[in-house]
């Protein structure tokens, strides 16, 4: 078990056994040189988080935070499938967090902290990243959060 996965276990979390399958004509992650681009991921059924709904309408900031954390686990599952071992991550470079939200909702950064906090818990300083947290009028299938990442690897 990798050091990162030991940290996951200590937090009472686990990666999905298989990464989420793409829902269209793309792949979950692409490596070029020392960078891996992780496609946009959403929540999956069975993660004990809402898989549909708008923040500021059906969902609270706390629920959104939990969804972002679960979505990050899905991203990490695709990253592991690409690399074979999450200990090969040298830096989380960039995270884009998209929040499906009501027009007057302005707490997108608090929602996406669910993913950012998890990355720092797992990778320490290597997990600190540049980030955008933006609101969207809609996301595919009505999901509340979608996240994509750029990761530097060895």
N, CA, C and O of each residue as an XYZ file, in Angstrom:
616
protein
N       0.864     -1.180      0.000
C       0.000      0.000      0.000
C       0.907      1.239      0.000
O       1.887      1.303      0.743
N       0.565      2.214     -0.841
C       1.366      3.431     -0.932
C       1.165      4.299      0.314
O       0.189      4.142      1.049
N       2.106      5.210      0.531
C       2.019      6.124      1.661
C       0.742      6.967      1.587
O       0.086      7.200      2.601
N       0.400      7.417      0.387
C      -0.818      8.219      0.213
C      -2.040      7.380      0.561
O      -2.957      7.872      1.218
N      -2.066      6.132      0.134
C      -3.215      5.286      0.441
C      -3.274      4.930      1.931
O      -4.361      4.732      2.473
N      -2.115      4.849      2.596
C      -2.110      4.670      4.048
C      -2.740      5.876      4.736
O      -3.476      5.722      5.711
N      -2.453      7.085      4.227
C      -3.075      8.293      4.787
C      -4.575      8.278      4.552
O      -5.348      8.646      5.437
N      -4.991      7.854      3.360
C      -6.429      7.723      3.075
C      -7.076      6.793      4.099
O      -8.108      7.117      4.686
N      -6.459      5.642      4.302
C      -6.986      4.651      5.234
C      -7.091      5.235      6.646
O      -8.081      5.010      7.342
N      -6.069      5.984      7.064
C      -6.070      6.605      8.397
C      -7.209      7.609      8.536
O      -7.719      7.821      9.636
N      -7.612      8.229      7.426
C      -8.728      9.178      7.435
C     -10.086      8.475      7.323
O     -11.130      9.127      7.353
N     -10.067      7.153      7.196
C     -11.308      6.397      7.047
C     -11.874      6.482      5.647
O     -13.070      6.276      5.443
N     -11.010      6.789      4.665
C     -11.441      6.927      3.273
C     -10.790      5.855      2.420
O      -9.800      5.239      2.816
N     -11.359      5.644      1.246
C     -10.728      4.754      0.277
C     -11.064      5.227     -1.122
O     -12.086      5.871     -1.359
N     -10.175      4.888     -2.041
C     -10.433      5.199     -3.441
C     -11.467      4.225     -3.985
O     -11.566      3.095     -3.506
N     -12.237      4.650     -4.982
C     -13.091      3.670     -5.669
C     -12.209      2.546     -6.228
O     -11.093      2.800     -6.682
N     -12.706      1.317     -6.195
C     -11.915      0.186     -6.683
C     -11.544      0.337     -8.151
O     -10.453     -0.052     -8.567
N     -12.447      0.898     -8.925
C     -12.144      1.209    -10.320
C     -12.497      2.667    -10.548
O     -13.475      3.165     -9.991
N     -11.709      3.357    -11.362
C     -12.038      4.764    -11.600
C     -13.371      4.886    -12.335
O     -13.783      3.972    -13.050
N     -14.037      6.019    -12.153
C     -15.297      6.223    -12.880
C     -15.067      6.138    -14.385
O     -14.045      6.598    -14.896
N     -16.010      5.555    -15.073
C     -15.906      5.435    -16.529
C     -16.340      6.741    -17.175
O     -17.337      7.338    -16.772
N     -15.590      7.183    -18.178
C     -16.012      8.390    -18.901
C     -17.409      8.199    -19.498
O     -17.776      7.101    -19.915
N     -18.177      9.290    -19.530
C     -19.548      9.218    -20.031
C     -19.657      9.654    -21.494
O     -20.757      9.704    -22.044
N     -18.528      9.968    -22.121
C     -18.529     10.382    -23.526
C     -17.182      9.980    -24.136
O     -16.511      9.087    -23.618
N     -16.794     10.619    -25.208
C     -15.596     10.250    -25.956
C     -14.354     10.964    -25.418
O     -13.850     11.900    -26.039
N     -13.869     10.514    -24.263
C     -12.662     11.041    -23.634
C     -12.133      9.992    -22.663
O     -12.781      8.971    -22.434
N     -10.968     10.240    -22.098
C     -10.396      9.329    -21.106
C     -10.294     10.053    -19.764
O     -10.349     11.281    -19.710
N     -10.150      9.301    -18.705
C     -10.133      9.873    -17.366
C      -8.894     10.690    -17.052
O      -8.952     11.632    -16.262
N      -7.766     10.332    -17.668
C      -6.517     11.052    -17.427
C      -5.578     10.834    -18.599
O      -5.583      9.778    -19.231
N      -4.769     11.854    -18.882
C      -3.776     11.778    -19.955
C      -2.450     12.284    -19.411
O      -2.372     13.357    -18.813
N      -1.400     11.482    -19.632
C      -0.059     11.903    -19.225
C       0.700     12.387    -20.449
O       0.679     11.759    -21.507
N       1.375     13.528    -20.278
C       2.302     14.017    -21.278
C       3.526     14.524    -20.530
O       3.430     15.463    -19.739
N       4.658     13.916    -20.773
C       5.858     14.266    -20.028
C       5.662     14.002    -18.556
O       5.268     12.904    -18.162
N       5.938     15.016    -17.731
C       5.793     14.839    -16.289
C       4.478     15.420    -15.756
O       4.337     15.636    -14.553
N       3.522     15.672    -16.647
C       2.215     16.186    -16.228
C       1.111     15.186    -16.561
O       1.130     14.536    -17.606
N       0.153     15.083    -15.651
C      -1.061     14.313    -15.906
C      -2.234     15.278    -15.816
O      -2.385     16.004    -14.833
N      -3.060     15.274    -16.856
C      -4.274     16.078    -16.900
C      -5.437     15.140    -16.585
O      -5.731     14.219    -17.346
N      -6.089     15.386    -15.457
C      -7.214     14.562    -15.023
C      -8.498     15.240    -15.488
O      -8.764     16.393    -15.148
N      -9.289     14.507    -16.270
C     -10.542     15.034    -16.805
C     -11.498     15.434    -15.693
O     -11.332     15.035    -14.540
N     -12.488     16.220    -16.048
C     -13.525     16.586    -15.091
C     -14.250     15.357    -14.581
O     -14.707     14.524    -15.364
N     -14.354     15.248    -13.271
C     -15.039     14.144    -12.606
C     -16.161     14.701    -11.745
O     -16.084     15.827    -11.252
N     -17.187     13.911    -11.574
C     -18.281     14.241    -10.672
C     -18.416     13.165     -9.615
O     -17.592     12.253     -9.558
N     -19.439     13.251     -8.777
C     -19.665     12.232     -7.754
C     -20.237     10.964     -8.379
O     -20.864     10.996     -9.438
N     -20.003      9.852     -7.697
C     -20.535      8.567     -8.151
C     -21.552      8.058     -7.151
O     -21.496      8.387     -5.966
N     -22.476      7.258     -7.635
C     -23.416      6.605     -6.723
C     -22.630      5.724     -5.767
O     -21.596      5.165     -6.131
N     -23.119      5.604     -4.563
C     -22.464      4.758     -3.582
C     -21.405      5.489     -2.769
O     -20.722      4.861     -1.960
N     -21.248      6.790     -2.955
C     -20.258      7.542     -2.179
C     -20.888      8.250     -0.987
O     -20.210      9.035     -0.324
N     -22.132      8.007     -0.699
C     -22.818      8.611      0.440
C     -22.831     10.138      0.386
O     -22.792     10.800      1.423
N     -22.884     10.685     -0.808
C     -23.027     12.129     -0.999
C     -24.089     12.358     -2.076
O     -24.341     11.479     -2.900
N     -24.703     13.527     -2.067
C     -25.678     13.813     -3.125
C     -25.023     13.763     -4.506
O     -23.917     14.269     -4.692
N     -25.703     13.158     -5.461
C     -25.172     13.099     -6.820
C     -25.890     14.059     -7.764
O     -25.536     14.166     -8.938
N     -26.896     14.753     -7.246
C     -27.609     15.754     -8.041
C     -28.023     16.910     -7.129
O     -28.208     16.741     -5.924
N     -28.162     18.083     -7.737
C     -28.670     19.219     -6.985
C     -27.801     20.450     -7.107
O     -26.625     20.378     -7.464
N     -28.409     21.578     -6.802
C     -27.729     22.875     -6.862
C     -27.382     23.347     -5.458
O     -28.186     23.244     -4.531
N     -26.167     23.867     -5.321
C     -25.764     24.490     -4.073
C     -26.548     25.794     -3.919
O     -26.756     26.532     -4.883
N     -26.972     26.054     -2.700
C     -27.756     27.256     -2.443
C     -29.238     27.063     -2.738
O     -30.035     27.979     -2.533
N     -29.607     25.901     -3.211
C     -31.014     25.582     -3.423
C     -31.318     24.259     -2.720
O     -31.915     24.265     -1.643
N     -30.925     23.131     -3.300
C     -31.181     21.832     -2.667
C     -30.071     21.412     -1.696
O     -30.306     20.602     -0.799
N     -28.873     21.958     -1.873
C     -27.732     21.508     -1.083
C     -27.090     22.645     -0.299
O     -27.065     23.789     -0.752
N     -26.573     22.318      0.883
C     -25.878     23.278      1.736
C     -24.388     23.306      1.376
O     -23.899     22.443      0.647
N     -23.683     24.299      1.892
C     -22.231     24.372      1.712
C     -21.570     23.123      2.284
O     -20.644     22.586      1.675
N     -22.024     22.653      3.437
C     -21.443     21.472      4.069
C     -21.635     20.239      3.196
O     -20.721     19.424      3.060
N     -22.812     20.099      2.607
C     -23.036     18.970      1.692
C     -22.137     19.095      0.459
O     -21.578     18.106     -0.013
N     -22.006     20.308     -0.051
C     -21.140     20.535     -1.209
C     -19.693     20.207     -0.902
O     -18.995     19.633     -1.738
N     -19.235     20.564      0.286
C     -17.874     20.248      0.722
C     -17.653     18.734      0.679
O     -16.631     18.261      0.183
N     -18.619     17.983      1.202
C     -18.523     16.518      1.202
C     -18.525     15.968     -0.226
O     -17.803     15.016     -0.525
N     -19.332     16.563     -1.106
C     -19.354     16.130     -2.499
C     -17.994     16.394     -3.146
O     -17.470     15.529     -3.848
N     -17.416     17.576     -2.919
C     -16.116     17.908     -3.506
C     -15.043     16.932     -3.028
O     -14.167     16.543     -3.800
N     -15.107     16.547     -1.787
C     -14.152     15.567     -1.241
C     -14.310     14.220     -1.951
O     -13.321     13.589     -2.322
N     -15.553     13.788     -2.137
C     -15.818     12.519     -2.830
C     -15.386     12.589     -4.294
O     -14.828     11.629     -4.826
N     -15.643     13.716     -4.937
C     -15.226     13.888     -6.332
C     -13.706     13.822     -6.437
O     -13.174     13.246     -7.386
N     -13.012     14.401     -5.479
C     -11.552     14.348     -5.467
C     -11.070     12.903     -5.388
O     -10.080     12.555     -6.032
N     -11.737     12.062     -4.621
C     -11.386     10.646     -4.565
C     -11.524     10.001     -5.939
O     -10.699      9.169     -6.319
N     -12.559     10.377     -6.687
C     -12.723      9.850     -8.041
C     -11.570     10.298     -8.941
O     -11.040      9.508     -9.722
N     -11.187     11.572     -8.826
C     -10.050     12.075     -9.609
C      -8.787     11.293     -9.268
O      -8.022     10.923    -10.159
N      -8.570     11.043     -7.982
C      -7.385     10.305     -7.552
C      -7.412      8.862     -8.037
O      -6.361      8.286     -8.318
N      -8.598      8.272     -8.140
C      -8.699      6.907     -8.673
C      -8.261      6.875    -10.139
O      -7.563      5.951    -10.558
N      -8.665      7.875    -10.914
C      -8.221      7.943    -12.313
C      -6.729      8.217    -12.397
O      -6.041      7.675    -13.262
N      -6.227      9.059    -11.500
C      -4.795      9.348    -11.470
C      -4.008      8.076    -11.137
O      -2.984      7.797    -11.762
N      -4.479      7.315    -10.165
C      -3.803      6.067     -9.804
C      -3.835      5.082    -10.972
O      -2.847      4.395    -11.231
N      -4.953      5.011    -11.671
C      -5.040      4.109    -12.826
C      -4.016      4.488    -13.898
O      -3.470      3.615    -14.574
N      -3.760      5.769    -14.049
C      -2.785      6.242    -15.031
C      -1.350      5.986    -14.570
O      -0.495      5.626    -15.379
N      -1.084      6.170    -13.275
C       0.288      6.099    -12.748
C       0.656      4.758    -12.129
O       1.821      4.360    -12.146
N      -0.331      4.064    -11.587
C      -0.068      2.834    -10.865
C       0.204      3.049     -9.386
O      -0.007      2.136     -8.587
N       0.672      4.244     -8.997
C       1.049      4.505     -7.609
C       0.951      6.009     -7.342
O       1.622      6.800     -8.004
N       0.128      6.401     -6.386
C      -0.045      7.822     -6.072
C       1.189      8.437     -5.422
O       1.301      9.661     -5.360
N       2.111      7.621     -4.938
C       3.346      8.166     -4.386
C       4.240      8.771     -5.481
O       5.243      9.412     -5.166
N       3.899      8.581     -6.733
C       4.644      9.188     -7.839
C       4.259     10.654     -8.059
O       4.878     11.337     -8.875
N       3.256     11.138     -7.350
C       2.857     12.548     -7.448
C       3.923     13.410     -6.794
O       4.259     13.217     -5.626
N       4.455     14.366     -7.555
C       5.432     15.300     -6.980
C       4.781     16.629     -6.629
O       5.298     17.367     -5.791
N       3.646     16.945     -7.262
C       2.946     18.197     -6.958
C       1.557     18.183     -7.582
O       1.402     17.809     -8.744
N       0.558     18.587     -6.823
C      -0.739     18.923     -7.396
C      -0.566     20.357     -7.890
O      -0.358     21.270     -7.090
N      -0.652     20.555     -9.197
C      -0.341     21.855     -9.792
C      -1.561     22.765     -9.807
O      -1.484     23.913     -9.371
N      -2.684     22.261    -10.306
C      -3.853     23.123    -10.533
C      -5.115     22.310    -10.352
O      -5.193     21.156    -10.774
N      -6.088     22.915     -9.728
C      -7.400     22.306     -9.564
C      -8.440     23.297    -10.076
O      -8.404     24.478     -9.731
N      -9.355     22.817    -10.891
C     -10.508     23.610    -11.321
C     -11.740     22.969    -10.715
O     -12.057     21.816    -11.008
N     -12.434     23.715     -9.870
C     -13.654     23.234     -9.238
C     -14.851     23.995     -9.765
O     -14.906     25.222     -9.679
N     -15.805     23.269    -10.308
C     -17.025     23.863    -10.855
C     -18.205     23.469     -9.971
O     -18.396     22.291     -9.669
N     -18.988     24.455     -9.562
C     -20.082     24.237     -8.621
C     -21.398     24.593     -9.305
O     -21.584     25.723     -9.757
N     -22.299     23.638     -9.378
C     -23.642     23.839     -9.904
C     -24.431     24.567     -8.821
O     -24.713     23.995     -7.768
N     -24.790     25.831     -9.076
C     -25.343     26.606     -7.967
C     -26.451     27.571     -8.407
O     -26.595     27.922     -9.578
N     -27.210     27.968     -7.410
C     -28.236     28.992     -7.618
C     -27.559     30.306     -7.988
O     -26.392     30.529     -7.665
N     -28.306     31.176     -8.671
C     -27.753     32.446     -9.171
C     -27.126     33.308     -8.081
O     -26.129     33.985     -8.330
N     -27.690     33.292     -6.891
C     -27.196     34.169     -5.831
C     -26.206     33.478     -4.888
O     -25.854     34.047     -3.854
N     -25.750     32.270     -5.218
C     -24.812     31.528     -4.372
C     -23.393     32.041     -4.618
O     -22.965     32.157     -5.766
N     -22.665     32.349     -3.546
C     -21.317     32.878     -3.692
C     -20.275     32.153     -2.856
O     -19.192     32.687     -2.617
N     -20.587     30.949     -2.413
C     -19.690     30.213     -1.527
C     -18.912     29.107     -2.250
O     -18.530     28.118     -1.625
N     -18.677     29.262     -3.547
C     -17.968     28.238     -4.313
C     -16.622     27.857     -3.688
O     -16.308     26.669     -3.624
N     -15.804     28.834     -3.220
C     -14.522     28.450     -2.622
C     -14.674     27.533     -1.413
O     -13.871     26.616     -1.235
N     -15.688     27.761     -0.580
C     -15.900     26.913      0.595
C     -16.265     25.489      0.177
O     -15.861     24.529      0.833
N     -17.018     25.349     -0.901
C     -17.385     24.027     -1.406
C     -16.139     23.293     -1.907
O     -15.903     22.146     -1.529
N     -15.352     23.941     -2.744
C     -14.192     23.293     -3.361
C     -13.082     23.052     -2.343
O     -12.171     22.266     -2.603
N     -13.143     23.718     -1.188
C     -12.203     23.391     -0.116
C     -12.272     21.916      0.270
O     -11.301     21.370      0.793
N     -13.403     21.268      0.020
C     -13.503     19.835      0.297
C     -12.430     19.051     -0.438
O     -11.846     18.124      0.124
N     -12.164     19.411     -1.681
C     -11.109     18.749     -2.463
C      -9.735     19.261     -2.060
O      -8.813     18.472     -1.852
N      -9.592     20.572     -1.950
C      -8.283     21.147     -1.621
C      -7.782     20.670     -0.270
O      -6.610     20.321     -0.132
N      -8.658     20.651      0.730
C      -8.259     20.192      2.058
C      -7.803     18.735      2.010
O      -6.811     18.375      2.643
N      -8.519     17.899      1.266
C      -8.150     16.495      1.158
C      -6.774     16.343      0.504
O      -5.963     15.542      0.968
N      -6.503     17.083     -0.544
C      -5.208     16.977     -1.220
C      -4.060     17.362     -0.301
O      -3.003     16.732     -0.334
N      -4.253     18.387      0.514
C      -3.204     18.786      1.459
C      -3.069     17.734      2.564
O      -1.955     17.444      3.000
N      -4.185     17.159      3.023
C      -4.114     16.097      4.031
C      -3.331     14.895      3.516
O      -2.585     14.266      4.266
N      -3.503     14.579      2.239
C      -2.869     13.389      1.671
C      -1.425     13.612      1.238
O      -0.567     12.754      1.448
N      -1.161     14.770      0.631
C       0.152     15.008      0.019
C       0.990     16.043      0.759
O       2.135     16.281      0.373
N       0.462     16.664      1.805
C       1.206     17.700      2.517
C       1.473     18.878      1.598
O       0.594     19.271      0.830
N       2.657     19.445      1.658
C       2.996     20.616      0.834
C       2.887     20.326     -0.654
O       2.591     21.224     -1.442
N       3.126     19.068     -1.047
C       2.989     18.698     -2.469
C       1.539     18.820     -2.933
O       1.270     18.883     -4.133
N       0.609     18.852     -1.985
C      -0.807     18.946     -2.316
C      -1.322     20.365     -2.452
O      -2.441     20.571     -2.922
N      -0.518     21.364     -2.044
C      -0.945     22.765     -2.201
C      -0.887     23.120     -3.673
O       0.080     22.793     -4.361
N      -1.923     23.790     -4.155
C      -2.083     23.957     -5.599
C      -2.690     25.309     -5.945
O      -3.305     25.973     -5.110
N      -2.499     25.692     -7.198
C      -3.260     26.815     -7.745
C      -4.691     26.317     -7.949
O      -4.910     25.121     -8.144
N      -5.678     27.242     -7.905
C      -7.060     26.776     -7.963
C      -7.992     27.840     -8.495
O      -7.783     29.038     -8.303
N      -9.020     27.373     -9.165
C     -10.176     28.195     -9.508
C     -11.406     27.483     -8.973
O     -11.530     26.266     -9.111
N     -12.313     28.232     -8.365
C     -13.577     27.692     -7.868
C     -14.675     28.581     -8.441
O     -14.833     29.728     -8.025
N     -15.425     28.051     -9.392
C     -16.380     28.866    -10.128
C     -17.787     28.285    -10.051
O     -17.972     27.079     -9.887
N     -18.768     29.166    -10.173
C     -20.159     28.759    -10.191
C     -20.632     28.540    -11.609
O     -20.225     29.250    -12.529
N     -21.488     27.563    -11.782
C     -22.054     27.217    -13.087
C     -23.570     27.184    -12.987
O     -24.138     26.828    -11.954
N     -24.206     27.560    -14.077
C     -25.671     27.498    -14.127
C     -26.153     26.055    -14.167
O     -27.250     25.752    -13.699
N     -25.341     25.168    -14.721
C     -25.686     23.747    -14.803
C     -24.405     22.950    -15.012
O     -23.415     23.457    -15.538
N     -24.448     21.692    -14.588
C     -23.382     20.732    -14.862
C     -24.023     19.470    -15.422
O     -25.218     19.255    -15.218
N     -23.266     18.630    -16.122
C     -23.846     17.430    -16.728
C     -24.616     16.576    -15.714
O     -24.167     16.362    -14.588
N     -25.781     16.099    -16.142
C     -26.623     15.211    -15.339
C     -27.082     15.836    -14.027
O     -27.560     15.124    -13.143
N     -26.946     17.154    -13.885
C     -27.364     17.830    -12.661
C     -26.436     17.619    -11.479
O     -26.826     17.879    -10.341
N     -25.193     17.147    -11.724
C     -24.272     16.917    -10.607
C     -23.959     18.240     -9.909
O     -23.958     19.291    -10.550
N     -23.694     18.198     -8.598
C     -23.440     19.441     -7.865
C     -22.027     19.991     -8.024
O     -21.826     21.202     -7.931
N     -21.041     19.120     -8.262
C     -19.635     19.537     -8.334
C     -18.922     18.737     -9.404
O     -19.125     17.530     -9.530
N     -18.082     19.416    -10.175
C     -17.172     18.757    -11.114
C     -15.778     19.321    -10.874
O     -15.603     20.527    -10.696
N     -14.784     18.428    -10.871
C     -13.402     18.843    -10.604
C     -12.476     18.237    -11.639
O     -12.614     17.072    -12.012
N     -11.522     19.047    -12.102
C     -10.429     18.543    -12.926
C      -9.114     19.012    -12.319
O      -9.074     20.007    -11.596
N      -8.034     18.283    -12.619
C      -6.741     18.596    -12.018
C      -5.608     18.474    -13.026
O      -5.703     17.753    -14.019
N      -4.535     19.202    -12.740
C      -3.259     19.014    -13.414
C      -2.265     18.610    -12.328
O      -2.165     19.271    -11.294
N      -1.532     17.525    -12.567
C      -0.666     16.940    -11.552
C       0.718     16.701    -12.140
O       0.846     16.166    -13.241
N       1.758     17.098    -11.400
C       3.132     16.801    -11.800
C       3.534     15.472    -11.166
O       3.257     15.223     -9.993
N       4.195     14.616    -11.962
C       4.561     13.286    -11.496
C       6.014     12.970    -11.844
O       6.636     13.613    -12.689
N       6.529     11.943    -11.149
C       7.892     11.480    -11.453
C       7.821     10.248    -12.324
O       8.856      9.696    -12.697
